[in-house]
């Protein structure tokens, strides 16, 4: 059985269900442990309007269409090819700059503003910058009632979202997460309450059941999860431009991997322009940049409760607050 047949053997078990490349990658490697991860190329069987060179999967060719349609639902070719050629014709572009969701068409420069940063002061500076946090906010319920400050709410959100606890996550957690992300932006209680009227804990559990407990440090994996979150239309994350909240949601689930994209960190690294925090192309460059900063300062970042990725976010935030 070749890799194309392996992919389709897995996909055939999920007909009629949404199934992302990340889920396919995880399940295939569990089923066929001898396969090298870099050879899976899970997204080859998924429709994408960025596949301008055509399909590369012969098994999809036998079906007469992509095994997974534009809505990320497995239909084993029933939806056809869309506007994509069934015959692969190389264009000279690599997968990393043409097929990856949100690929930017130009290089985006980002700087390192943290040289000489006094990491011993990061907590004090961050706490001082978190103006507007209300321990008695109406959006902090149950376990989160009376949380004294921004940092301690973050600790609670991450602790309750570890893989073994995710089946217990519900409305209180999601509302606290929205409050944590949005209070500093001046989002009104009325707006958050209005958004949450459409929230259903059962839908949250459906999403959490689809995502892996851990993910590798690969931009493509993060992007696939960003897109998957968008298919579930949660309050505050419905729009394709809601990248700050989507990356916050994923950061809480994967604090060692996913950095938070927002205006403040982009200003700090010199990449801000109007709407940059809503641009998937900018996110594509910011993710590896945040990882590089975390690696660069790894020795200074030991001994903290937060992951290096989170500490970089905090330091960039206070630099521009």
FIKELUM-693852 format. One line per field, with one value per residue: x negated, y negated, z of N, C-alpha, C in turn; residue in one letter; residue number from 0. Coordinates in steps of 0.2 Angstrom, whole numbers, always signed. Last residue first. Layout:
BEGIN
nx <- c(X/...)
ny <- c(Y/...)
nz <- c(Z/...)
cax <- c(X/...)
cay <- c(Y/...)
caz <- c(Z/...)
cx <- c(X/...)
cy <- c(Y/...)
cz <- c(Z/...)
type <- c(a/...)
seq <- c(NUM/...)
# end
This chain:
BEGIN
nx <- c(-15/-26/-32/-22/-22/-34/-32/-21/-27/-37/-30/-24/-35/-40/-26/-26/-33/-51/-63/-69/-73/-86/-87/-80/-80/-79/-67/-58/-62/-57/-43/-40/-43/-33/-22/-23/-20/-7/-1/-1/+8/+20/+24/+27/+17/+16/+25/+12/-3/-18/-30/-38/-37/-27/-16/-13/-9/+3/+12/+8/+8/-1/-8/-7/-16/-14/+0/+13/+24/+21/+19/+32/+37/+28/+31/+45/+42/+34/+42/+54/+57/+67/+78/+80/+76/+86/+94/+89/+89/+82/+73/+63/+56/+50/+41/+32/+28/+20/+10/+3/-2/-10/-21/-24/-28/-14/-2/+9/+21/+30/+48/+61/+65/+67/+79/+88/+87/+93/+106/+110/+111/+114/+118/+126/+124/+111/+113/+119/+108/+99/+107/+108/+96/+85/+68/+56/+45/+45/+55/+52/+46/+54/+66/+64/+62/+74/+81/+75/+78/+92/+96/+82/+73/+71/+62/+50/+41/+31/+25/+29/+37/+35/+23/+26/+35/+26/+17/+25/+28/+16/+14/+25/+30/+39/+54/+68/+72/+68/+77/+90/+86/+83/+91/+93/+78/+70/+58/+55/+43/+38/+21/+9/-3/-7/-9/-21/-30/-31/-35/-48/-59/-68/-72/-75/-82/-92/-82/-69/-65/-69/-57/-52/-45/-38/-38/-22/-11/-8/+4/+16/+11/+0/-3/-14/-25/-27/-27/-34/-32/-33/-22/-18/-3/+8/+25/+37/+37/+50/+62/+69/+68/+81/+89/+85/+73/+76/+80/+77/+76/+71/+78/+72/+69/+58/+54/+57/+61/+61/+55/+43/+38/+36/+25/+15/+13/+11/+20/+13/+8/+16/+22/+30/+42/+42/+47/+36/+25/+14/+13/+3/-10/-19/-32/-36/-34/-36/-28/-26/-13/+1/+10/+3/+2/+16/+20/+12/+16/+30/+29/+23/+33/+49/+65/+82/+90/+93/+82/+71/+65/+58/+47/+38/+37/+31/+18/+14/+14/+3/-8/-3/-4)
ny <- c(-244/-239/-231/-222/-214/-207/-200/-192/-184/-178/-170/-161/-154/-148/-147/-153/-152/-152/-146/-153/-163/-164/-154/-158/-168/-160/-154/-165/-170/-159/-160/-172/-169/-159/-168/-179/-174/-171/-183/-189/-181/-184/-199/-206/-213/-223/-234/-245/-238/-232/-227/-229/-222/-230/-229/-216/-216/-224/-217/-200/-182/-172/-156/-139/-131/-131/-131/-126/-132/-145/-146/-145/-158/-166/-164/-169/-183/-187/-184/-186/-186/-177/-177/-170/-173/-178/-162/-151/-143/-132/-136/-141/-130/-127/-137/-135/-122/-125/-134/-124/-116/-125/-128/-117/-109/-98/-96/-86/-81/-87/-90/-85/-88/-102/-102/-97/-106/-117/-112/-111/-124/-137/-154/-165/-174/-179/-192/-198/-199/-207/-219/-222/-225/-230/-231/-236/-228/-221/-212/-201/-190/-188/-186/-174/-166/-166/-159/-147/-143/-143/-133/-121/-106/-93/-88/-93/-87/-82/-93/-108/-119/-123/-129/-140/-147/-150/-158/-169/-174/-178/-189/-198/-195/-187/-180/-180/-165/-154/-143/-154/-167/-182/-192/-201/-204/-206/-209/-217/-227/-239/-237/-229/-235/-229/-216/-219/-223/-212/-202/-207/-209/-200/-203/-217/-216/-216/-214/-215/-217/-211/-213/-208/-210/-199/-197/-193/-186/-173/-161/-156/-139/-134/-134/-143/-141/-128/-121/-132/-135/-129/-123/-107/-100/-87/-86/-92/-109/-117/-122/-106/-92/-84/-79/-66/-62/-59/-68/-75/-93/-105/-112/-107/-89/-76/-70/-79/-68/-55/-44/-44/-56/-52/-44/-52/-69/-82/-93/-110/-122/-129/-127/-136/-131/-115/-99/-87/-78/-85/-87/-77/-72/-61/-63/-67/-55/-40/-25/-16/-17/-19/-24/-36/-42/-44/-53/-65/-68/-70/-81/-90/-91/-87/-84/-82/-68/-60/-47/-41/-31/-36/-41/-30/-26/-37/-36/-24/-28/-36/-28/-11/+6)
nz <- c(+124/+118/+127/+131/+120/+120/+132/+129/+119/+125/+134/+125/+121/+133/+145/+162/+174/+172/+171/+156/+147/+144/+135/+124/+115/+103/+104/+103/+90/+82/+85/+79/+66/+63/+64/+55/+42/+44/+47/+35/+28/+35/+44/+55/+58/+48/+48/+44/+50/+58/+60/+71/+83/+89/+81/+83/+96/+95/+87/+87/+88/+99/+94/+98/+107/+120/+121/+115/+120/+120/+106/+101/+106/+99/+86/+86/+90/+79/+67/+60/+47/+45/+59/+71/+84/+92/+93/+80/+68/+63/+54/+61/+66/+53/+52/+62/+59/+47/+53/+61/+51/+44/+53/+66/+78/+80/+93/+104/+102/+88/+86/+87/+100/+99/+91/+100/+111/+105/+104/+117/+121/+110/+108/+105/+116/+115/+109/+120/+129/+122/+121/+135/+139/+125/+122/+125/+124/+136/+135/+126/+132/+143/+137/+131/+142/+149/+139/+140/+153/+153/+143/+144/+146/+148/+138/+142/+151/+144/+138/+147/+151/+164/+162/+154/+163/+174/+168/+165/+177/+181/+172/+176/+193/+202/+200/+203/+194/+188/+191/+189/+178/+172/+167/+176/+185/+196/+192/+177/+169/+166/+161/+161/+164/+176/+172/+164/+174/+182/+173/+168/+175/+171/+158/+150/+134/+125/+112/+107/+94/+79/+65/+49/+33/+22/+5/-3/-3/+9/+12/+17/+17/+5/-8/-10/-2/+1/-12/-24/-42/-54/-58/-65/-66/-63/-67/-64/-59/-51/-48/-43/-45/-35/-25/-23/-18/-4/+5/+20/+21/+18/+9/-3/+1/-1/-12/-28/-42/-47/-41/-47/-42/-29/-32/-36/-31/-35/-46/-49/-48/-39/-25/-19/-17/-12/-6/+0/-2/+2/+15/+19/+18/+22/+23/+36/+44/+37/+43/+53/+58/+53/+63/+66/+54/+52/+62/+59/+46/+48/+56/+47/+37/+44/+41/+43/+36/+25/+29/+36/+31/+20/+25/+27/+13/+8/+13/+8/-6/-5/-1/-5/+0)
cax <- c(-9/-22/-36/-24/-16/-32/-37/-21/-21/-39/-34/-20/-31/-44/-30/-23/-27/-44/-61/-68/-66/-83/-91/-78/-81/-85/-73/-58/-63/-64/-47/-39/-47/-40/-22/-24/-27/-11/-2/-6/+2/+17/+21/+32/+18/+11/+28/+19/+0/-11/-26/-39/-41/-33/-19/-15/-15/-3/+9/+12/+7/+5/-8/-4/-17/-21/-4/+6/+24/+23/+13/+27/+40/+29/+25/+43/+46/+32/+36/+54/+52/+60/+75/+84/+71/+79/+94/+90/+93/+87/+79/+67/+59/+54/+46/+35/+32/+26/+15/+7/+2/-5/-16/-24/-30/-21/-4/+3/+19/+26/+41/+58/+65/+61/+73/+87/+85/+86/+102/+109/+105/+117/+113/+126/+130/+112/+110/+123/+114/+97/+105/+114/+99/+90/+75/+62/+47/+40/+56/+55/+43/+46/+65/+66/+56/+68/+83/+75/+71/+88/+97/+89/+73/+75/+69/+54/+47/+35/+29/+24/+38/+41/+23/+22/+37/+32/+15/+22/+34/+19/+10/+24/+28/+36/+47/+63/+74/+65/+70/+88/+90/+79/+89/+99/+82/+77/+59/+60/+45/+45/+26/+15/-1/-5/-4/-15/-28/-29/-29/-42/-54/-66/-66/-76/-76/-93/-89/-70/-65/-69/-63/-50/-51/-36/-41/-28/-14/-9/-2/+14/+17/+1/+2/-8/-23/-27/-21/-34/-31/-39/-22/-22/-7/+3/+18/+35/+35/+43/+59/+70/+62/+77/+89/+92/+73/+73/+85/+75/+80/+67/+80/+70/+71/+61/+58/+53/+62/+64/+62/+47/+39/+41/+31/+18/+15/+5/+20/+17/+4/+16/+18/+23/+41/+40/+48/+41/+32/+15/+17/+10/-7/-11/-30/-36/-29/-39/-28/-32/-19/-5/+12/+5/-4/+12/+23/+12/+9/+28/+32/+20/+26/+44/+59/+77/+88/+99/+86/+74/+68/+64/+52/+41/+40/+38/+22/+15/+19/+9/-5/-7/+0)
cay <- c(-246/-243/-235/-228/-218/-212/-205/-196/-188/-183/-175/-166/-157/-154/-144/-153/-148/-156/-147/-147/-162/-169/-153/-152/-170/-165/-150/-161/-174/-161/-154/-172/-174/-157/-162/-180/-176/-166/-177/-192/-182/-177/-196/-202/-208/-218/-228/-245/-242/-234/-224/-233/-219/-229/-235/-218/-212/-226/-224/-206/-188/-176/-163/-145/-131/-130/-137/-124/-124/-142/-147/-140/-151/-166/-162/-162/-178/-188/-180/-186/-191/-175/-181/-169/-170/-181/-169/-152/-149/-131/-132/-146/-134/-122/-137/-141/-123/-121/-136/-130/-113/-123/-133/-118/-116/-99/-97/-90/-84/-83/-92/-84/-81/-99/-105/-94/-99/-117/-113/-105/-120/-131/-149/-160/-171/-173/-186/-197/-195/-200/-215/-221/-219/-231/-228/-240/-232/-227/-217/-207/-193/-189/-192/-180/-166/-169/-166/-151/-143/-147/-140/-123/-113/-96/-86/-97/-91/-77/-88/-103/-117/-119/-123/-135/-145/-146/-152/-165/-171/-172/-183/-195/-199/-194/-179/-183/-171/-160/-143/-147/-163/-177/-186/-197/-205/-204/-203/-217/-220/-238/-241/-226/-237/-236/-217/-216/-228/-218/-201/-206/-214/-199/-198/-214/-217/-219/-214/-212/-223/-209/-214/-208/-211/-204/-196/-197/-186/-180/-163/-163/-144/-135/-130/-143/-148/-132/-121/-127/-137/-132/-130/-111/-104/-91/-85/-85/-104/-115/-125/-113/-96/-85/-86/-68/-64/-54/-65/-70/-87/-101/-113/-114/-95/-81/-66/-78/-74/-60/-46/-38/-55/-57/-40/-48/-63/-78/-88/-104/-117/-131/-122/-138/-135/-121/-104/-92/-76/-84/-92/-76/-77/-61/-60/-72/-61/-46/-31/-16/-20/-16/-18/-31/-40/-40/-46/-61/-66/-65/-75/-89/-88/-92/-80/-87/-71/-64/-50/-48/-29/-32/-46/-33/-21/-36/-42/-25/-23/-39/-33/-17/+0)
caz <- c(+128/+114/+124/+136/+122/+115/+132/+135/+118/+120/+137/+129/+116/+130/+139/+155/+173/+172/+177/+160/+148/+149/+142/+128/+122/+104/+103/+109/+96/+82/+87/+87/+69/+64/+68/+62/+44/+41/+52/+40/+26/+36/+37/+51/+63/+48/+46/+45/+45/+59/+55/+65/+78/+92/+81/+76/+95/+99/+85/+88/+84/+98/+97/+94/+99/+118/+123/+113/+119/+126/+110/+99/+107/+106/+88/+84/+94/+85/+69/+68/+49/+43/+53/+65/+79/+92/+94/+87/+69/+68/+51/+58/+71/+56/+47/+62/+64/+47/+49/+64/+56/+40/+51/+59/+77/+79/+86/+103/+109/+91/+85/+81/+98/+103/+89/+94/+112/+107/+98/+113/+124/+113/+110/+100/+115/+118/+105/+114/+131/+123/+115/+131/+141/+130/+120/+126/+118/+135/+139/+123/+126/+144/+142/+127/+137/+152/+141/+133/+150/+158/+142/+142/+144/+153/+138/+137/+154/+148/+134/+145/+144/+163/+166/+151/+156/+175/+171/+159/+173/+185/+172/+169/+187/+204/+198/+208/+198/+186/+193/+192/+182/+175/+162/+175/+179/+197/+195/+183/+171/+164/+164/+160/+158/+176/+176/+161/+168/+185/+177/+164/+176/+178/+159/+157/+138/+131/+114/+114/+98/+86/+69/+56/+37/+27/+11/-3/-10/+7/+10/+19/+18/+12/-6/-15/-4/+6/-8/-19/-35/-51/-59/-60/-70/-60/-69/-61/-64/-50/-53/-43/-44/-41/-27/-26/-25/-9/+1/+16/+22/+23/+16/-1/-3/+4/-7/-21/-38/-51/-39/-49/-49/-30/-29/-41/-29/-35/-41/-50/-52/-46/-29/-20/-23/-10/-10/+2/-4/-5/+12/+20/+13/+22/+17/+30/+44/+39/+38/+49/+62/+49/+59/+71/+58/+47/+62/+65/+47/+43/+58/+53/+35/+42/+43/+42/+42/+28/+24/+39/+37/+19/+24/+32/+18/+6/+15/+15/-4/-7/+4/-5/+0)
cx <- c(-10/-16/-32/-28/-18/-26/-36/-26/-20/-33/-36/-24/-27/-40/-34/-28/-25/-39/-54/-66/-64/-76/-88/-81/-79/-86/-79/-64/-63/-66/-54/-43/-46/-45/-30/-25/-28/-19/-7/-7/-3/+10/+17/+30/+24/+13/+23/+22/+8/-9/-19/-35/-42/-39/-26/-18/-18/-9/+3/+8/+11/+4/-2/-5/-14/-22/-11/+1/+17/+23/+15/+21/+35/+32/+24/+36/+45/+36/+34/+48/+51/+55/+68/+80/+74/+74/+87/+90/+94/+91/+84/+73/+64/+59/+52/+41/+35/+30/+21/+12/+6/+0/-10/-19/-30/-22/-11/+2/+13/+24/+37/+50/+61/+60/+67/+81/+84/+83/+95/+105/+104/+111/+117/+121/+131/+119/+111/+120/+119/+104/+103/+113/+105/+93/+79/+68/+53/+41/+51/+56/+46/+43/+58/+65/+58/+62/+77/+77/+71/+81/+93/+90/+80/+76/+74/+61/+52/+41/+33/+28/+32/+42/+29/+22/+33/+35/+21/+20/+31/+25/+13/+20/+27/+33/+44/+56/+69/+67/+66/+81/+87/+84/+85/+97/+88/+82/+66/+61/+49/+47/+33/+21/+7/-2/-2/-9/-22/-26/-26/-35/-48/-61/-64/-70/-77/-87/-89/-77/-67/-70/-63/-57/-48/-42/-39/-31/-21/-12/-3/+7/+14/+6/+4/-2/-17/-24/-21/-28/-32/-39/-29/-22/-12/-2/+13/+28/+34/+42/+52/+66/+63/+70/+85/+92/+80/+74/+83/+81/+78/+71/+77/+73/+70/+63/+61/+58/+58/+65/+65/+54/+43/+43/+37/+24/+18/+7/+14/+17/+8/+12/+19/+19/+34/+39/+45/+41/+38/+22/+18/+15/+1/-8/-22/-34/-30/-34/-32/-33/-25/-11/+6/+7/-3/+6/+19/+14/+8/+21/+30/+23/+23/+37/+53/+70/+83/+97/+92/+79/+72/+68/+59/+47/+42/+41/+30/+19/+20/+15/+2/-4/-4)
cy <- c(-253/-246/-241/-233/-223/-216/-210/-202/-194/-187/-180/-172/-163/-157/-150/-149/-147/-150/-151/-150/-156/-168/-158/-152/-164/-167/-154/-156/-170/-165/-156/-165/-174/-162/-160/-174/-177/-168/-172/-186/-184/-177/-189/-198/-204/-212/-222/-238/-241/-239/-227/-231/-223/-226/-235/-224/-214/-223/-225/-212/-194/-182/-167/-151/-138/-131/-137/-130/-122/-135/-144/-140/-145/-159/-162/-160/-171/-183/-181/-182/-191/-180/-178/-171/-168/-178/-172/-160/-151/-137/-131/-142/-138/-126/-132/-141/-130/-121/-132/-133/-119/-120/-130/-123/-117/-107/-99/-91/-88/-86/-88/-86/-80/-92/-102/-96/-95/-110/-114/-106/-114/-126/-143/-154/-165/-170/-179/-192/-194/-196/-208/-217/-217/-224/-228/-237/-236/-231/-223/-213/-200/-192/-193/-186/-173/-170/-170/-158/-148/-148/-145/-131/-115/-104/-89/-94/-94/-80/-84/-97/-111/-116/-119/-129/-140/-143/-147/-159/-167/-170/-177/-189/-195/-198/-186/-182/-174/-166/-149/-148/-157/-173/-181/-191/-200/-205/-201/-210/-221/-231/-239/-231/-234/-239/-225/-218/-225/-223/-208/-205/-212/-204/-197/-209/-213/-220/-218/-212/-221/-215/-211/-209/-211/-204/-201/-195/-190/-181/-170/-165/-151/-140/-131/-139/-148/-139/-126/-127/-131/-135/-133/-118/-108/-94/-90/-83/-97/-109/-123/-116/-104/-89/-88/-75/-66/-56/-61/-67/-81/-95/-109/-116/-102/-87/-70/-74/-73/-67/-51/-40/-50/-57/-45/-45/-58/-71/-84/-99/-111/-126/-123/-133/-138/-125/-111/-97/-81/-82/-90/-81/-77/-66/-60/-69/-66/-51/-37/-21/-20/-19/-15/-24/-35/-38/-42/-54/-62/-63/-69/-82/-86/-88/-84/-83/-76/-68/-54/-51/-36/-30/-42/-38/-24/-31/-41/-30/-23/-34/-36/-22/-6)
cz <- c(+130/+118/+120/+132/+126/+116/+126/+134/+123/+119/+131/+131/+119/+124/+136/+150/+166/+172/+178/+167/+153/+151/+147/+135/+126/+111/+105/+109/+102/+88/+87/+89/+77/+67/+69/+66/+51/+42/+50/+46/+31/+34/+39/+45/+60/+52/+46/+43/+46/+53/+55/+59/+72/+87/+84/+76/+88/+97/+88/+86/+86/+93/+95/+97/+96/+110/+121/+115/+118/+126/+117/+104/+106/+109/+96/+87/+93/+90/+76/+70/+57/+45/+51/+59/+73/+87/+95/+88/+76/+70/+56/+55/+67/+61/+50/+57/+64/+53/+48/+60/+59/+45/+48/+57/+69/+78/+86/+95/+109/+98/+90/+80/+91/+101/+92/+90/+105/+108/+99/+107/+119/+115/+112/+102/+110/+118/+108/+110/+124/+125/+116/+124/+137/+132/+126/+124/+119/+129/+138/+128/+124/+138/+142/+131/+133/+147/+144/+135/+144/+155/+147/+142/+142/+151/+143/+137/+149/+151/+138/+142/+142/+155/+165/+155/+153/+168/+172/+162/+167/+181/+175/+169/+181/+198/+198/+206/+203/+190/+192/+194/+184/+180/+165/+170/+179/+191/+196/+186/+177/+166/+162/+164/+157/+170/+176/+165/+165/+179/+179/+167/+172/+179/+166/+159/+145/+136/+120/+116/+106/+91/+76/+60/+45/+32/+16/+4/-9/+1/+7/+17/+20/+13/+1/-12/-8/+4/-2/-15/-30/-44/-57/-63/-66/-65/-67/-63/-61/-56/-54/-49/-43/-39/-33/-28/-27/-16/-5/+12/+17/+25/+21/+6/+0/+1/-2/-16/-31/-47/-43/-47/-51/-37/-30/-38/-34/-33/-41/-45/-53/-50/-37/-24/-24/-17/-8/-4/-2/-7/+5/+17/+13/+18/+17/+24/+38/+39/+41/+44/+58/+52/+56/+68/+63/+51/+57/+65/+54/+45/+54/+56/+42/+40/+40/+45/+40/+34/+28/+34/+40/+25/+23/+31/+24/+11/+14/+17/+4/-5/+2/-1/+0)
type <- c(x/x/x/x/x/x/x/x/x/x/x/x/x/x/x/x/x/x/x/x/x/x/x/x/x/x/x/x/x/x/x/x/x/x/x/x/x/x/x/x/x/x/x/x/x/x/x/x/x/x/x/x/x/x/x/x/x/x/x/x/x/x/x/x/x/x/x/x/x/x/x/x/x/x/x/x/x/x/x/x/x/x/x/x/x/x/x/x/x/x/x/x/x/x/x/x/x/x/x/x/x/x/x/x/x/x/x/x/x/x/x/x/x/x/x/x/x/x/x/x/x/x/x/x/x/x/x/x/x/x/x/x/x/x/x/x/x/x/x/x/x/x/x/x/x/x/x/x/x/x/x/x/x/x/x/x/x/x/x/x/x/x/x/x/x/x/x/x/x/x/x/x/x/x/x/x/x/x/x/x/x/x/x/x/x/x/x/x/x/x/x/x/x/x/x/x/x/x/x/x/x/x/x/x/x/x/x/x/x/x/x/x/x/x/x/x/x/x/x/x/x/x/x/x/x/x/x/x/x/x/x/x/x/x/x/x/x/x/x/x/x/x/x/x/x/x/x/x/x/x/x/x/x/x/x/x/x/x/x/x/x/x/x/x/x/x/x/x/x/x/x/x/x/x/x/x/x/x/x/x/x/x/x/x/x/x/x/x/x/x/x/x/x/x/x/x/x/x/x/x/x/x/x/x/x/x/x/x/x/x/x/x/x/x/x/x/x/x/x/x/x)
seq <- c(320/319/318/317/316/315/314/313/312/311/310/309/308/307/306/305/304/303/302/301/300/299/298/297/296/295/294/293/292/291/290/289/288/287/286/285/284/283/282/281/280/279/278/277/276/275/274/273/272/271/270/269/268/267/266/265/264/263/262/261/260/259/258/257/256/255/254/253/252/251/250/249/248/247/246/245/244/243/242/241/240/239/238/237/236/235/234/233/232/231/230/229/228/227/226/225/224/223/222/221/220/219/218/217/216/215/214/213/212/211/210/209/208/207/206/205/204/203/202/201/200/199/198/197/196/195/194/193/192/191/190/189/188/187/186/185/184/183/182/181/180/179/178/177/176/175/174/173/172/171/170/169/168/167/166/165/164/163/162/161/160/159/158/157/156/155/154/153/152/151/150/149/148/147/146/145/144/143/142/141/140/139/138/137/136/135/134/133/132/131/130/129/128/127/126/125/124/123/122/121/120/119/118/117/116/115/114/113/112/111/110/109/108/107/106/105/104/103/102/101/100/99/98/97/96/95/94/93/92/91/90/89/88/87/86/85/84/83/82/81/80/79/78/77/76/75/74/73/72/71/70/69/68/67/66/65/64/63/62/61/60/59/58/57/56/55/54/53/52/51/50/49/48/47/46/45/44/43/42/41/40/39/38/37/36/35/34/33/32/31/30/29/28/27/26/25/24/23/22/21/20/19/18/17/16/15/14/13/12/11/10/9/8/7/6/5/4/3/2/1/0)
# end
